[in-house]
């Protein structure tokens, strides 16, 4: 296997305004989705999945901008795993499903990474305003699915601050590897490189979506309108490296 740190970049972009709605979940629900060679990662004994909405900006694939496919929204459902590399544990994410508004982006991710992408009409709204001495913002991601509008919404308060060491927010935000199960039984590992993010506190957050139709009935018990925790990461430029197989 070519070591991931020697792999060449596949995609560069900016990920901005990452809304992370987090739900504690029974790990047994996630076991069928765990790629070979990895295991579920937890924070202080709690297993989480997250619905994450964010903006892809200035996207380039293999160094080239794709016309009309550089700036778009994404909403995904993900959970957290770890893989023991030569240097120790690598903490990563596994995606259950990813929504984007561009068919070509969904096709590329399915072909090169076997990720479960779906293209749907999508939009977003971001507003900031001053309320006395405080800065308040509203962030919304929306998508059309089965003739209905679904959305995730957060109200954020104050300026972004660095992640607290050892916090739940740091656990959610700082997973620098992705793992995707392949059709032949292998697992594709890819590195995601970005600086540590600053985060806004979410004063309130909610999700309005048909969870059963989007993700399956097994998730309806755990994912609902009110997340167990929520925050908004400022984001940064990112580099996603070519994937390499780790297990069969």
Residue, then its C-alpha position, 0 to 999 in steps of 0.5 A: x500500500x502507498x502510505x496516505x501521507x505520500x498520496x497526491x491531492x485529489x481535491x482542493x477546496x474551501x469548506x465554510x460555515x460547517x453546521x454540525x448537529x450531533x446525536x448520540x446513537x446506539x453503536x449497534x445501529x452503526x456496526x453494519x456501516x463500519x468499513x473493514x479494518x476500522x472500529x467505532x470511535x467514541x467520546x467519553x463512552x458516547x457514540x455519535x453521528x452527525x448531520x453536517x451542512x456546509x459550503x464547498x467553495x473554489x473546488x478543484x479536482x486534480x488541480x482543475x476547476x470544473x465549470x459550474x461545479x466550484x461552489x455548492x452546498x453539501x449535507x451529510x450524515x456521518x459517524x466516527x471511526x478509528x484505524x490503527x496505522x503504524x504511528x498509532x490510531x487515526x481518527x476518521x469519519x464514515x459517511x452514511x449519505x451525502x447530498x449535493x446539488x451537482x450531479x457530476x460531483x455525486x458521480x465523481x464521489x461514487x466512482x472514485x470513493x464509492x461514497x453514497x452521494x445523491x444530487x438534489x436541489x439545494x440552497x443555503x442562507x447566512x445572515x449576521x446582525x448586531x444585537x447590542x454588544x453581541x453578534x448574532x447569526x442565522x445559518x440554514x441549509x435546505x434541500x428538496x426531496x420527494x417534493x418537500x423542502x427539508x432544512x437544518x437551521x442554527x442560530x449562532x452567537x458571538x465570534x468564533x473561538x478555538x476548539x477546547x482541548x479534549x472537548x466534544x466539539x474537538x472530537x466531532x470536528x477533528x477527524x482528519x481521515x475518511x474511510x469508505x467501504x468498497x464493493x470488493x471488501x476493501x476499505x479506502x482510506x483518504x487523508x483530509x488536511x486542514x488547520x484546526x477550526x474555530x467554532x461558533x456556539x449554537x444558541x439553538x439548532x433544529x433539523x426538519x427532515x424525513x429521516x426514514x426516507x433519507x437514511x432508513x428507519x433504523x435512524x429515526x429513533x436517534x435523529x430528530x428535530x433537536x440535536x443533543x449538541x450543535x455548533x458551527x465551525x468557521x471552516x478553512x481551505x482543505x485538501x483531500x488526498x487520493x484514497x488507498x486500500x487498507x483492508x479486505 
